[in-house]
């Protein structure tokens, strides 16, 4: 499995958080809550042992999708150590609408997880959020210090607005002074263990070896390989390349990378702006090379190489085809690949098949950029003024940073059930891994790694071992590796060494937002609504001339919406930051 477990088992929260906004319900007090400990009353900060004797329950809303309820075995053990439990709430759909209603009605839970988008910034301006800065400085000083380290991006300073710290983020690995990340992304011999973080071309192995015999490096190579697959499987049940009607932005991101651009995300929206020189940033749909890319996709469709249902099918229909091993390739995000690869492995007929990434480079391009790893985290956590005891919640966060028992419970679970001790180190056994693979909801049902999806968690426990089972030694052993990946690694199609040098670090171009009611923000939002539909129409077009017409009309509509004003404001913000940080 290598480190796939990280993305696969966390998908119940991470993917739904990345693709959706979040909502919540009114705060509820625990009827069993006792009086505060004496040390709180005299102004001192209670110890963890004191807090553990005084139970408290916080309501937290985490969004759409599958989530723990709050009473899972691991969460129960954390409650025993801290006295803190959680009423974990979610909705089935329409989270953004729910979040908007909450803001209008002032009917909040105590804690909310939400995407950092335009609505999030309305929350920051609402006056309904607790300032975390004094709370953390008094009740979680070690956590505050770690978040403030330059190596962690000085997040407390970076997120502070008008002297207040109204939110924290999740999904970024935090390190103590002197600790090194698990992966040195600047290592010239860097080996990529997980699938690339940006969008890419994926092809089915060993089919690529059988029909093409080498890596696909550019669109001409891809076209030749698709023709070969079509010649081998000339029927309606095999698809040289497929897509869904919502993949347009993902495909644009992959294409921009192929053309040598550094591609950035805007809030929860991926691959929105891009640059080649670090000075001029542009909305990705408008990049001058994009029209040729769309013409290429259209050519595939007109020649019967693109799945004819692709541009109009939904994500579930697309995923079903991927899971069946009848699709040779796709251009897009890693989430559908992990799902497909897991499904293929579980089926005796397809257990030897696996989708692998290919690094495309357009003619004249000598560098592909995968990711700006000056990463400050994904979604935001806010504490509302409905919270009955913000200081107590801050002390709980401190325990996640300073208490090994709490850290290990969150990241590893219960010894003997979720992990073992082997050679003096925490690890995963083959039996435990088999249980995880047999039940996709294993982590959910156990309550594992829940708080990694609430705040940025330390990469290491204080004993120097990984703080999470995502980095278990088992996944680096022969026994723990995906047998298919071992085969690929030993072949000429090994992709793991292809991505060294594709990372860079630049804080100035990240976390840029504009107020939701500004003309610039509206221009972007209105332009984004056009993209997926325009891509599907261009793929389905009857001729290159029609592709050009659709593209031209879409650009015109975006300009009417105000996309150039958004680009101008974006470039000004980045330029101003660079001048300040010289």
C-alpha positions as CSV (number, residue, x, y, z in Angstrom):
1,X,0.0,0.0,0.0
2,X,3.0,2.3,0.5
3,X,1.6,5.7,1.8
4,X,-1.7,5.4,-0.1
5,X,-3.4,4.8,3.3
6,X,-2.9,8.5,4.0
7,X,-5.2,9.6,1.2
8,X,-7.5,6.6,1.0
9,X,-8.5,6.4,4.7
10,X,-8.7,10.1,5.1
11,X,-10.9,10.6,2.1
12,X,-14.1,10.5,4.2
13,X,-13.1,13.9,5.5
14,X,-10.3,15.4,3.4
15,X,-12.0,15.0,0.0
16,X,-15.4,16.2,1.1
17,X,-13.8,19.1,2.9
18,X,-11.7,20.0,-0.2
19,X,-14.8,19.9,-2.5
20,X,-17.5,21.3,-0.3
21,X,-18.3,24.1,2.2
22,X,-19.5,23.4,5.7
23,X,-22.4,24.1,7.9
24,X,-23.7,23.6,11.5
25,X,-26.3,23.6,14.2
26,X,-26.8,25.3,17.5
27,X,-24.3,24.8,20.3
28,X,-25.4,22.3,23.0
29,X,-24.2,22.0,26.5
30,X,-23.5,18.7,28.1
31,X,-26.0,18.1,30.9
32,X,-23.3,16.2,32.8
33,X,-20.8,19.1,32.7
34,X,-19.4,19.8,36.2
35,X,-18.2,23.0,37.7
36,X,-14.9,24.4,36.5
37,X,-11.8,23.3,38.5
38,X,-10.5,25.7,41.2
39,X,-7.4,26.6,39.2
40,X,-9.7,28.2,36.6
41,X,-11.4,30.3,39.2
42,X,-8.2,31.8,40.6
43,X,-6.8,32.6,37.1
44,X,-4.4,29.8,36.8
45,X,-4.4,27.4,33.8
46,X,-5.7,23.9,34.8
47,X,-3.6,20.9,34.2
48,X,-4.8,18.1,31.8
49,X,-5.4,15.9,34.8
50,X,-7.7,18.6,36.4
51,X,-9.6,19.1,33.1
52,X,-10.1,15.3,32.7
53,X,-12.1,15.3,35.9
54,X,-14.5,17.9,34.6
55,X,-16.2,16.7,31.4
56,X,-17.3,19.1,28.7
57,X,-18.9,18.5,25.3
58,X,-18.4,20.8,22.3
59,X,-20.5,20.9,19.2
60,X,-18.5,20.9,16.0
61,X,-19.8,21.0,12.4
62,X,-17.6,19.4,9.8
63,X,-19.6,19.4,6.6
64,X,-20.9,17.0,4.0
65,X,-19.9,13.3,3.8
66,X,-19.1,10.5,6.3
67,X,-17.8,11.5,9.7
68,X,-17.5,10.0,13.1
69,X,-20.4,10.6,15.5
70,X,-18.1,11.4,18.5
71,X,-18.5,8.1,20.4
72,X,-16.1,5.9,18.5
73,X,-13.6,3.9,20.5
74,X,-10.6,6.1,19.9
75,X,-12.5,9.3,20.6
76,X,-13.8,7.8,23.8
77,X,-10.3,7.1,24.9
78,X,-9.3,10.7,24.1
79,X,-12.2,11.9,26.2
80,X,-10.9,9.8,29.2
81,X,-7.6,11.6,28.9
82,X,-8.9,15.1,28.4
83,X,-12.5,15.2,29.7
84,X,-13.5,16.7,26.2
85,X,-16.0,15.0,23.9
86,X,-17.6,16.3,20.7
87,X,-21.0,16.3,19.2
88,X,-19.9,15.9,15.6
89,X,-22.6,17.2,13.2
90,X,-22.9,17.2,9.4
91,X,-25.4,17.6,6.6
92,X,-26.2,15.4,3.6
93,X,-26.0,18.2,1.0
94,X,-26.2,21.9,0.4
95,X,-23.7,22.8,3.0
96,X,-23.0,26.2,1.6
97,X,-26.7,27.1,1.8
98,X,-26.8,25.9,5.3
99,X,-23.7,27.9,6.2
100,X,-25.2,31.0,4.7
101,X,-28.4,30.5,6.7
102,X,-26.4,30.0,9.9
103,X,-24.6,33.3,9.3
104,X,-27.9,35.2,8.6
105,X,-29.6,33.7,11.7
106,X,-26.6,33.7,14.0
107,X,-27.5,30.1,14.9
108,X,-24.1,28.5,15.1
109,X,-22.4,25.4,16.6
110,X,-19.5,26.1,18.9
111,X,-16.9,25.1,16.4
112,X,-17.1,25.1,12.6
113,X,-15.0,23.7,9.8
114,X,-15.3,25.5,6.5
115,X,-13.5,26.0,3.2
116,X,-11.6,29.3,2.9
117,X,-13.7,30.8,0.2
118,X,-15.7,34.0,-0.1
119,X,-18.3,32.9,2.5
120,X,-15.6,32.2,5.0
121,X,-14.4,35.8,4.7
122,X,-18.0,37.0,5.5
123,X,-17.7,34.9,8.6
124,X,-14.5,36.7,9.5
125,X,-16.2,40.0,9.2
126,X,-19.3,38.9,11.2
127,X,-18.1,39.7,14.7
128,X,-19.3,36.3,15.7
129,X,-16.0,34.5,16.0
130,X,-13.7,34.2,19.0
131,X,-10.2,35.7,18.9
132,X,-7.9,32.7,19.3
133,X,-4.7,34.7,19.8
134,X,-5.0,35.4,23.6
135,X,-6.6,32.1,24.2
136,X,-3.8,30.1,22.7
137,X,-1.1,32.3,24.2
138,X,-2.4,31.6,27.7
139,X,-4.0,28.1,27.4
140,X,-1.9,26.6,24.5
141,X,1.4,28.4,24.6
142,X,3.5,25.5,23.1
143,X,1.0,25.0,20.2
144,X,1.1,28.8,19.6
145,X,4.9,28.8,19.6
146,X,5.0,25.9,17.1
147,X,2.5,27.5,14.8
148,X,4.6,30.7,14.9
149,X,7.8,29.1,13.7
150,X,9.2,30.3,10.4
151,X,9.6,26.7,9.2
152,X,5.8,26.3,9.7
153,X,5.0,29.5,7.8
154,X,4.5,31.7,10.8
155,X,0.9,30.8,10.6
156,X,-0.2,32.8,13.7
157,X,1.2,36.0,12.0
158,X,0.0,35.0,8.6
159,X,-3.6,34.4,9.6
160,X,-3.8,37.4,11.9
161,X,-6.0,40.3,10.8
162,X,-6.3,43.6,12.6
163,X,-4.6,42.1,15.6
164,X,-6.9,39.1,15.9
165,X,-6.5,35.5,15.0
166,X,-9.9,34.2,14.1
167,X,-9.1,30.9,12.5
168,X,-6.6,28.0,12.3
169,X,-6.2,25.6,9.4
170,X,-5.9,21.8,8.9
171,X,-4.0,19.4,6.6
172,X,-0.5,20.9,6.9
173,X,2.2,19.1,8.8
174,X,3.7,21.1,11.7
175,X,7.3,20.5,12.9
176,X,9.0,21.5,16.1
177,X,12.2,23.5,15.9
178,X,14.9,21.3,14.4
179,X,12.6,18.5,13.1
180,X,12.8,17.6,9.4
181,X,9.8,16.7,7.2
182,X,9.2,13.1,6.3
183,X,9.8,14.0,2.7
184,X,12.6,16.4,1.6
185,X,10.8,17.9,-1.4
186,X,14.0,19.8,-2.5
187,X,16.1,16.6,-2.6
188,X,17.4,16.2,-6.2
189,X,16.9,12.5,-5.8
190,X,13.4,12.9,-4.4
191,X,11.3,9.8,-4.8
192,X,7.5,10.4,-5.0
193,X,5.7,7.7,-3.0
194,X,2.2,9.0,-3.3
195,X,0.4,10.1,-6.5
196,X,1.3,13.6,-7.6
197,X,-0.5,16.4,-5.8
198,X,-1.3,18.4,-8.9
199,X,-3.5,17.1,-11.8
200,X,-1.9,14.8,-14.3
201,X,-2.4,12.1,-17.0
202,X,-3.1,8.6,-15.6
203,X,-2.8,5.4,-17.7
204,X,-3.6,1.8,-16.9
205,X,-0.7,-0.5,-16.2
206,X,0.2,-3.1,-17.5
207,X,-1.9,-2.1,-20.5
208,X,0.4,0.8,-21.3
209,X,3.3,-1.7,-21.4
210,X,1.4,-4.0,-23.7
211,X,0.2,-1.5,-26.2
212,X,2.9,1.2,-26.1
213,X,5.9,-0.2,-24.2
214,X,7.2,3.1,-22.8
215,X,6.2,6.3,-20.9
216,X,4.0,8.9,-22.4
217,X,5.8,12.2,-22.4
218,X,3.6,14.5,-24.6
219,X,0.3,14.7,-26.3
220,X,1.6,13.1,-29.5
221,X,2.7,10.1,-27.5
222,X,-0.7,10.0,-25.8
223,X,-2.5,10.1,-29.2
224,X,-0.4,7.2,-30.5
225,X,-1.1,5.2,-27.4
226,X,-4.8,5.9,-27.6
227,X,-4.9,4.7,-31.2
228,X,-3.1,1.5,-30.2
229,X,-5.6,0.8,-27.4
230,X,-8.5,1.5,-29.8
231,X,-7.1,-0.9,-32.3
232,X,-6.8,-3.6,-29.6
233,X,-10.3,-3.1,-28.1
234,X,-12.5,-1.8,-30.9
235,X,-15.8,-2.1,-29.1
236,X,-18.2,0.0,-27.1
237,X,-17.1,-1.4,-23.7
238,X,-13.5,-0.1,-23.7
239,X,-12.5,3.6,-23.6
240,X,-9.1,4.9,-24.7
241,X,-9.7,8.0,-22.6
242,X,-12.7,9.1,-20.4
243,X,-13.8,12.1,-18.4
244,X,-16.8,13.5,-16.6
245,X,-18.8,16.7,-17.1
246,X,-17.3,18.2,-13.9
247,X,-13.6,17.6,-14.7
248,X,-13.0,20.6,-16.9
249,X,-11.0,22.6,-14.3
250,X,-9.0,19.5,-13.3
251,X,-8.0,19.0,-17.0
252,X,-7.1,22.6,-17.4
253,X,-4.8,22.4,-14.3
254,X,-3.0,19.3,-15.8
255,X,-2.6,21.1,-19.2
256,X,-1.2,24.2,-17.6
257,X,1.4,22.1,-15.8
258,X,2.2,20.4,-19.1
259,X,2.8,23.8,-20.6
260,X,5.3,24.8,-17.9
261,X,3.1,26.9,-15.6
262,X,3.1,27.0,-11.8
263,X,-0.5,26.5,-11.0
264,X,-2.1,27.9,-7.8
265,X,-5.4,27.3,-6.0
266,X,-7.8,30.0,-4.8
267,X,-9.4,29.0,-1.5
268,X,-11.1,25.6,-1.9
269,X,-10.9,25.9,-5.7
270,X,-8.0,24.1,-7.4
271,X,-5.9,25.3,-10.3
272,X,-7.4,28.8,-10.7
273,X,-4.4,31.0,-11.5
274,X,-0.9,30.3,-13.0
275,X,2.4,31.9,-13.8
276,X,5.6,31.0,-15.7
277,X,7.8,33.9,-14.5
278,X,6.5,34.5,-10.9
279,X,5.5,38.0,-11.9
280,X,2.5,37.7,-14.1
281,X,-0.4,35.6,-13.0
282,X,-3.4,34.7,-15.2
283,X,-6.7,32.9,-14.9
284,X,-5.9,29.4,-16.1
285,X,-8.8,29.2,-18.7
286,X,-7.3,32.2,-20.4
287,X,-3.8,30.9,-20.8
288,X,-2.8,31.2,-24.5
289,X,-2.0,27.5,-24.9
290,X,-5.4,26.3,-23.7
291,X,-7.1,26.6,-27.0
292,X,-4.7,24.1,-28.6
293,X,-5.3,21.7,-25.6
294,X,-9.1,21.9,-26.1
295,X,-8.7,21.3,-29.8
296,X,-6.7,18.1,-28.9
297,X,-9.5,16.9,-26.7
298,X,-12.0,17.6,-29.4
299,X,-9.9,15.7,-31.9
300,X,-9.9,12.7,-29.6
301,X,-13.7,12.8,-29.5
302,X,-14.2,13.2,-33.2
303,X,-11.9,10.3,-33.9
304,X,-13.7,8.0,-31.4
305,X,-10.9,7.9,-28.9
306,X,-12.7,9.9,-26.2
307,X,-15.6,8.1,-24.4
308,X,-18.6,9.5,-26.2
309,X,-20.5,9.8,-22.8
310,X,-17.6,11.4,-21.1
311,X,-18.4,15.1,-21.6
312,X,-22.0,14.6,-20.3
313,X,-21.7,11.8,-17.7
314,X,-21.6,12.5,-14.0
315,X,-18.8,11.6,-11.6
316,X,-20.3,8.4,-10.4
317,X,-20.8,7.1,-13.9
318,X,-17.2,8.0,-14.7
319,X,-15.9,6.4,-11.6
320,X,-17.8,3.2,-12.3
321,X,-16.0,2.9,-15.6
322,X,-12.6,3.5,-14.1
323,X,-13.3,0.9,-11.4
324,X,-14.0,-1.7,-14.1
325,X,-10.6,-1.5,-15.7
326,X,-12.1,-0.7,-19.1
327,X,-10.7,2.8,-19.3
328,X,-7.1,3.2,-20.5
329,X,-6.5,6.8,-19.5
330,X,-7.9,10.0,-17.9
331,X,-6.6,13.5,-17.2
332,X,-7.5,14.8,-13.8
333,X,-7.3,14.5,-10.0
334,X,-5.8,11.7,-7.9
335,X,-9.0,11.1,-5.8
336,X,-10.7,9.1,-8.5
337,X,-7.4,7.2,-9.1
338,X,-7.1,6.0,-5.5
339,X,-10.7,4.8,-5.6
340,X,-10.2,3.0,-8.9
341,X,-6.9,1.4,-7.9
342,X,-8.4,0.1,-4.6
343,X,-11.4,-1.4,-6.5
344,X,-9.2,-2.9,-9.1
345,X,-7.0,-4.6,-6.5
346,X,-10.1,-6.1,-4.7
347,X,-11.3,-7.8,-7.9
348,X,-9.6,-11.1,-8.9
349,X,-10.0,-10.3,-12.6
350,X,-8.3,-6.9,-12.3
351,X,-6.0,-7.3,-9.2
352,X,-2.9,-6.8,-11.3
353,X,-4.0,-3.6,-12.9
354,X,-3.2,-0.1,-11.6
355,X,-3.4,3.5,-12.8
356,X,-0.1,5.3,-12.8
357,X,0.8,9.0,-13.6
358,X,2.7,10.2,-16.6
359,X,4.6,13.5,-16.6
360,X,3.5,15.3,-19.8
361,X,5.7,18.1,-21.2
362,X,4.7,20.2,-24.2
363,X,7.4,20.9,-26.9
364,X,9.8,23.6,-25.7
365,X,9.0,23.0,-22.0
366,X,11.9,21.7,-19.9
367,X,10.3,22.0,-16.4
368,X,7.0,20.8,-14.9
369,X,5.9,22.3,-11.6
370,X,3.9,20.1,-9.3
371,X,3.2,22.0,-6.1
372,X,4.0,25.1,-4.1
373,X,4.8,23.5,-0.8
374,X,4.6,26.8,1.1
375,X,1.4,25.2,2.2
376,X,-0.6,26.8,5.0
377,X,-3.3,24.2,5.3
378,X,-6.6,23.6,3.6
379,X,-9.9,24.2,5.4
380,X,-10.3,26.6,8.3
381,X,-11.5,26.0,11.9
382,X,-13.3,28.8,13.7
383,X,-14.7,29.0,17.2
384,X,-17.9,30.9,17.5
385,X,-19.1,33.0,20.4
386,X,-21.6,30.3,21.1
387,X,-18.7,28.3,22.6
388,X,-19.3,27.7,26.3
389,X,-15.6,27.5,27.2
390,X,-13.2,28.6,24.6
391,X,-10.3,28.4,27.0
392,X,-11.0,24.8,27.6
393,X,-11.1,24.0,23.9
394,X,-7.7,25.8,23.6
395,X,-6.3,23.6,26.3
396,X,-7.6,20.5,24.4
397,X,-5.7,21.7,21.3
398,X,-2.6,22.1,23.5
399,X,-3.0,18.4,24.6
400,X,-3.0,17.4,20.9
401,X,0.4,19.2,20.6
402,X,2.1,18.3,23.9
403,X,0.6,15.1,25.4
404,X,1.9,11.9,23.8
405,X,-1.0,9.8,25.0
406,X,-3.5,12.1,23.2
407,X,-1.3,12.4,20.1
408,X,-0.9,8.7,19.7
409,X,-4.5,8.0,20.3
410,X,-5.5,10.5,17.6
411,X,-2.9,9.3,15.1
412,X,-2.5,5.6,15.8
413,X,-5.5,4.6,17.8
414,X,-5.5,2.0,20.6
415,X,-2.5,-0.3,21.0
416,X,-3.2,-3.9,20.2
417,X,-6.3,-3.0,18.2
418,X,-5.2,-0.3,15.7
419,X,-1.4,-0.6,16.0
420,X,1.4,-2.7,17.5
421,X,4.8,-2.1,19.0
422,X,7.5,-3.7,16.9
423,X,11.2,-3.3,17.7
424,X,10.3,-0.5,20.1
425,X,8.4,1.5,17.5
426,X,4.7,2.0,16.7
427,X,3.7,0.2,13.5
428,X,0.9,-1.5,11.6
429,X,0.7,-5.3,11.3
430,X,-0.4,-7.2,8.3
431,X,-3.5,-8.2,10.1
432,X,-4.4,-4.7,11.0
433,X,-3.8,-3.5,7.5
434,X,-6.0,-6.3,6.2
435,X,-8.8,-5.0,8.4
436,X,-8.3,-1.5,7.1
437,X,-8.4,-2.7,3.5
438,X,-11.5,-4.9,4.1
439,X,-13.5,-2.0,5.5
440,X,-13.1,1.4,3.7
441,X,-14.8,3.0,6.8
442,X,-12.4,1.5,9.3
443,X,-10.8,4.8,10.3
444,X,-14.3,6.4,10.5
445,X,-15.7,3.7,12.7
446,X,-12.7,3.8,15.0
447,X,-12.4,7.6,15.2
448,X,-8.8,7.6,13.9
449,X,-7.1,10.8,12.8
450,X,-10.2,12.8,13.3
451,X,-8.4,15.9,14.6
452,X,-6.0,15.9,11.7
453,X,-9.1,17.2,9.9
454,X,-9.7,19.9,12.5
455,X,-6.3,21.6,12.9
456,X,-2.7,21.2,11.6
457,X,-1.2,18.4,13.6
458,X,2.5,17.7,14.5
459,X,4.3,15.3,12.2
460,X,6.1,13.7,15.1
461,X,5.3,12.8,18.7
462,X,7.7,14.0,21.3
463,X,9.5,10.6,21.2
464,X,10.6,11.3,17.6
465,X,8.3,8.7,16.1
466,X,5.6,9.6,13.6
467,X,2.5,11.0,15.2
468,X,0.2,9.3,12.7
469,X,-0.1,5.8,11.3
470,X,0.1,7.4,7.8
471,X,3.8,7.1,8.2
472,X,4.0,3.6,9.7
473,X,7.2,1.7,8.9
474,X,4.9,-1.1,7.6
475,X,4.2,0.9,4.5
476,X,7.8,1.1,3.6
477,X,8.4,-2.7,3.9
478,X,8.0,-5.2,1.2
479,X,5.0,-6.7,3.0
480,X,3.3,-3.3,3.2
481,X,3.8,-2.2,-0.4
482,X,1.2,-2.6,-3.1
483,X,2.3,-5.6,-5.1
484,X,1.3,-3.9,-8.4
485,X,3.4,-0.8,-7.5
486,X,6.4,-3.0,-6.8
487,X,6.0,-4.4,-10.3
488,X,5.8,-1.0,-11.8
489,X,8.8,0.3,-9.8
490,X,10.9,-2.5,-11.2
491,X,9.9,-1.8,-14.8
492,X,10.9,0.9,-17.3
493,X,7.5,2.5,-16.5
494,X,8.6,3.4,-12.9
495,X,7.2,6.9,-12.3
496,X,8.3,7.5,-8.8
497,X,11.6,9.2,-9.8
498,X,10.1,11.5,-12.4
499,X,8.9,14.2,-10.0
500,X,12.2,15.4,-8.4
501,X,12.6,19.1,-8.7
502,X,8.9,19.8,-9.3
503,X,8.2,21.5,-6.0
504,X,8.9,25.1,-5.0
505,X,8.2,27.4,-2.0
506,X,6.7,30.8,-2.3
507,X,4.3,32.2,0.5
508,X,3.7,35.4,-1.4
509,X,1.4,33.8,-4.0
510,X,-0.7,31.8,-1.6
511,X,-3.9,32.5,0.4
512,X,-5.2,35.4,-1.6
513,X,-8.8,36.3,-1.3
514,X,-11.1,39.1,-2.1
515,X,-14.3,40.1,-0.3
516,X,-17.3,38.2,-1.5
517,X,-19.2,41.4,-2.5
518,X,-16.3,42.9,-4.4
519,X,-16.6,43.2,-8.2
520,X,-13.4,41.2,-8.5
521,X,-14.7,38.3,-6.4
522,X,-17.9,38.3,-8.4
523,X,-16.0,38.3,-11.6
524,X,-14.1,35.2,-10.7
525,X,-17.2,33.4,-9.3
526,X,-19.2,34.1,-12.4
527,X,-16.4,33.0,-14.7
528,X,-15.9,29.8,-12.8
529,X,-19.5,28.7,-13.4
530,X,-18.7,28.7,-17.2
531,X,-15.7,26.5,-17.2
532,X,-16.9,22.9,-17.0
533,X,-19.8,23.4,-19.4
534,X,-17.5,25.2,-21.9
535,X,-15.0,22.4,-21.7
536,X,-17.7,19.7,-22.3
537,X,-19.1,21.7,-25.3
538,X,-15.6,22.1,-26.8
539,X,-15.0,18.4,-26.5
540,X,-18.3,17.6,-28.2
541,X,-17.9,20.2,-30.9
542,X,-18.2,19.1,-34.5
543,X,-15.1,21.0,-35.8
544,X,-12.0,22.9,-34.7
545,X,-13.8,26.1,-35.9
546,X,-16.6,25.4,-33.5
547,X,-14.1,24.8,-30.6
548,X,-12.6,28.2,-31.4
549,X,-16.0,29.9,-31.4
550,X,-17.0,28.4,-28.1
551,X,-13.7,29.3,-26.5
552,X,-13.9,32.9,-27.9
553,X,-17.5,33.4,-26.7
554,X,-16.6,32.0,-23.2
555,X,-13.6,34.3,-22.9
556,X,-15.8,37.2,-23.9
557,X,-18.4,36.3,-21.3
558,X,-15.7,36.1,-18.7
559,X,-14.4,39.5,-19.6
560,X,-17.9,40.9,-19.3
561,X,-18.1,39.2,-15.9
562,X,-14.9,41.0,-14.8
563,X,-12.2,38.3,-14.9
564,X,-9.5,40.8,-15.9
565,X,-10.3,43.0,-12.9
566,X,-9.8,39.9,-10.7
567,X,-6.5,39.2,-12.4
568,X,-5.4,42.8,-11.9
569,X,-6.2,42.7,-8.2
570,X,-4.5,39.3,-7.9
571,X,-1.3,40.6,-9.5
572,X,-1.3,43.7,-7.4
573,X,-1.7,41.7,-4.1
574,X,1.2,39.4,-5.0
575,X,3.4,42.3,-6.1
576,X,2.7,44.3,-2.9
577,X,3.6,41.2,-0.9
578,X,6.9,40.8,-2.7
579,X,7.8,44.5,-2.2
580,X,7.0,44.2,1.6
581,X,9.0,40.9,2.0
582,X,12.1,42.0,0.0
